[in-house]
Amino acid sequence: MRGVHVCEVIKTLDVGGAEVLLVERLLATSRPASRYTVVCLSASTGELTGRLRSAGIEVVDLTACPRPLRLARLLREVGRLRPDVVNLHSPLPGALLRPVSRLWRPRPVLVSTVHNVRYRPLTMLLDRLTGWLDNRTVAVSPQVARARTGRRGRAPDTCVHGVRVAEQRHRVTLAAGTRREWGVPGNAFLIVNVANFRPQKNHALLVDAAARVVAADPRAVFLLAGSGPELEPTSRRIAGLGLGAAVRIAGHVPDAGRLIAAADLLVLSSSYEGLPVVVMEALAAGVPVVSTAVGGVPDLVENGRNGILTPPGSAGALAEGILRAMRPGTLARLRAGAEESAGLVDIGRAAEWFEALYAEACAGNSR
């Protein structure tokens, strides 16, 4: 692997699931002699770009480029870098880079990492039409592999990504201070949701479920972290239901893993998902998960062992799952199961797996 130049291409470097998975993997990579470059079309905050650059990883951020010209600039920048491997984390840039890269000499190895199961129809079509040009395709969970989003032909490899387990466990020791920082009462049962406020996260369902939970058990305090277009409608819904004291919106929280580590429970209400980073952060911290059974969540959350799964779209079922997890005996069992699951989500394993993949793909690439 020494000396291989890998270019990781992703649409944005905002704080989202795919972006965090990529950054955590690169920061966990154990071979600094390998050269990594991350190219993104945009980054609305400097949080992730800053972490990469602080670790000595080159970032080409095209945010300053006029939006209509970004894809063309992307092709030029990746071609200029002349990488040995290009890993495509977003289907639209991938659909453009695949055919163009065949004109480059030397021709790079093409790897696609599939993070999600749904994209816009046109994006999925373009991805299917060009996906056969990949040398290797990697899915981030077994569920994503089964869906084979935007792919055809050979089956994808599967590599469950992860988080820095040791860091999450350390954050658990700081939980009392984190709870005080957010004004959580000492006797409260803290239920955290970390998700961008977008339609697929279904915050309306979460608020409706929260109203039922708070009515049944006043210990419950919900803290919702994230940003996005659905934040204001969600805030109005909370106010309309008179839940302002029990359901709070924290907005964007940098390094939200510490908030998860301070929670009694992580809850997700999504209509669809890939493999949520927040679920991995919760399990790494020994925090049980109550979630709708969508996407890659059931690949990590075993119903009744380290969390509770509920059918998507049902506020009543989600509320019932949360209330069940709040029972002392059930909570103790779920916590033990979450702690036992931490080894499944250690990012170090994924970093080693990708290093081996890149080395193998380069060795077999006749260019």
CORNOR-V348300 format. One line per field, one symbol per residue. burial: I if it has 24 or more other C-alpha atoms within 12 Angstrom, else O. A space follows every 50 residues. Layout:
BEGIN
burial=???
END
This chain:
BEGIN
burial=IOOIIIIIIIIIIIIIIIIIIIIIIIIIIOOOOIIIIIIIIIIOOOOIIO IIOOOOIIIIIIIOOOOOOIIOIIIOIIIOIIIIIIIIIIIIIIIIIIOO IOOOOOIIIIIIIIIIIIOOOOOIOIIIOIIIIIIIIIIIIIIIIIIIII IIOOOIIIIIIIIIIIIIIOIIOOIIOIIOOIOIOOOIIIIIIIIIIIOI IIIIIIIIIIIIIIOOOOIIIIIIIIIIOOIOOIIOIIOOOOIOOIIIII IIIOIIIIIIIIIIIIIIIIIIIIIIIIIIIIIIIIIIIIIIIIIIIIII IIIIIIIIIIIIIIIIIIIIIIIIIIOOOIIIIIIOIIIIIIIIIIIIII IIIIIOIIIOIIOOOOO
END
